[in-house]
């Protein structure tokens, strides 16, 4: 988990200089590790309950859209069960622009 949080924080630092509105889709377990005040952080829910993440995914996308976010960074989840469908939807939303950590 630390590798993912560190990578997203690194990417945020790199993008912050480009004057874009940035957002992070995190989980309840990691939301507090993103401290940049210029970044909108939204929790998808509890990582241990993928059905919670599935039900909040589109709401989270809409929230980022309403906040006029230009770039969204998101943590991935385990692809077992419903996680496969969640990650498929996230992959499509990202235009297949995925960075694996």
N, C-alpha and C positions, 0 to 999 in steps of 0.2 A: 504494500500500500504506500509506503514512504516513497518508493521510486516514482509512482504515478503522481503523487502530490508534488514532489520535487520537480518533475518534468513540466507539469502544468505551470507551476510558479515560475520556472525558467522561461517558458514560452510567453507568459504574461509580461515578464520584464522586457523581453525582446520586442513585443508588440506595443507596449505602452508608449514607446517613443514615436509611434506612427500616428498618433492622434485619432485612434479608432476607439469606439465604445466596445469594451470587452466584457464577456460573461463566462461564468463557469457553471456547468451542471455537475454538482457534487452529490455526495450522499450524506446522510445524517452523521455518519462516522467521520467524515473528513471536512465537512463544511467549515469548521473553525480553523483549519489550517491555511485557509486562503484569506490573507489579511489586507490585501491591497484595497484601499478605500475607493479607488477609481474603477473597481471591477464589481459587476453585479454577480452575486453568488446565489444560486437557487439550489435547494436540496431536492433531489428526485425522491428521497425517502430512505428507508432503511435498506442497506445493502443485503441484509440477511432475509429480506422479504421482497423478492423480485416482483410479486404481484402488486405491491405498493408502488414500485417504480413504474411498472407498466401503466397503472392507472393515472399517474401524474405526468407521464412523459409529454403528452400533447399540451397539457396546461403549462408545463415548464417552457416548451417551445414558444407558446403564445406570450408568456410573460416576457421572455427575451425579446420577442418581436415588439411588444408594447413599449419596452424600454429602449427601443431603437439600437439594439446591440448589433455591431458589425461582425464580430467574430465570437464564436462560442467554442469554448474548450469543454470537453466532457470526459468524465471518468467512464471507463467501460465496466461491465459486470460479467460474471460468469455466464457462459453461453449454454449452460444446461437448462433444460425445460423451457420455461417462458423467457428465460434470458436470451435464448437464440432469437426469438421474435423481437425482443427489445433491441438487441444489438443490430439486427437487420434493419430496423426502422432508423436507428441512429446512423448507421452507415449510409443509408439513402439520404437522410437529411444532411449529412456531411458531404454529399457528392462524392462519396468513397475516399475522402481526404482523411485518412486514418494514420495516426502515428502510434506504433506499438512500442510499449515500454517493457 
